[in-house]
């Protein structure tokens, strides 16, 4: 259901990009708030099972406050992470790490049957 709703909202969010002022950033944040998210859906299910609407509201508020520091930090550090990820050495190291993890997770029998 969330994916269906997002298909209608996404074109409006795309028109705001690239963000050039704080008002556009706030509007984009409001639209992105409708983006389907498993963590939000699971918390909504949990809060719907609470004993009262007050407990449900408190649970959702706690979820929002708990995720707020991570969201702000992600926004603040996005530019720095982007510049780091655009470096060739970083991409090569990341690719090597993925290959190593892939080999590590292969079952031993698969390696012996090569």
N, C-alpha and C positions, 0 to 999 in steps of 0.2 A: 504494500500500500504506500509506503514511504517513497519507493522508487517511482511510482506512478505520479505522486505529487511533485517530486523533484523534477520530473520531465517538464512540468508546466512552469516551475519556478526558475529553472536553470537558464533559459534564454534571457530572462530579465537580469539575472546576475551577470551573464556574459556581456551584456550591453554596458555595464558599469566599468568593466575592465578596460584599460589599466586605471587603477585608482589614482586620482590626482589631487584630492583634497580630503579633509577629515569627514565631511558630510557623506562623500561617496563611500568611504571606508565603513562608516556606521551603517549605511544602507546595505552595503554588501554583507556585512556581518549579520544583519537582521535576516537577509535572504538565505545566507549560508546556515543560519540556525535551523532551517527546514531540511537541511541535508540529512539523508538517512544515516543513522549512526547506531550500531549495535549496542554500544554502552548506554546510550540514552534510552533505547527501547527496553533493554533489560532493567534499567532503573525505573522506567515507567511501569513495567509489569510488577516490579517489587513494590513500588509505592501504591499501585492499585490494590494490592493485597493487604495494605496497612489497615488498621482498625478504624480509622476515621480520616476525614478529609484533612484535618489539621496535621496528623502524622504523615499523610501523603505529601502535603505541601512542605512540611519540614524536611522530609527525606529528599525531595527534589531540590529544595534550596541548598541543602548540605551537599548534594551532588554538584550543583552549579558552583558553589563556593570552593569545593574541593578541586574542581577542574580549572578554575580561573587562573591560578598561578601557572599551570602548565600552558594554558592558552596564551597568556601574556608573554611568557618566556619564549614560546615558539615564535610568536610574532616578532619579538625583539631580536631574536637570534637568526631569523630566516635569511637575512641578507648576508650575514657572515658565513653561514653554512653554505649558502649558494656559491659564494666566491671560492670557498674551499673545495666544494665538489666540482667546480669547473676546471680545477687544475688537473693536468694530465697524470701526474704522479699519484694523486689521490684516487683517480678512477682506476688506474692500474692496480694499486694496492687493494682497492675494494673488490675488483674482479678476481684477484688472486685469492683473497679471503673467501669469496663465494665458492671458488673452485676447490679450495682446501676443505671447506665445510661439506661440500658435495661429496668429495672422496671419503671424508671421515664418516659420513652417514651411510655410505654403501655397506650393505651387509658383507661380512667376511667371506661368506660362500660365493658371492658374486665376484669378488676379487680373485678367489682361487680358481674359478671357472673360466677366467679370461684366457 
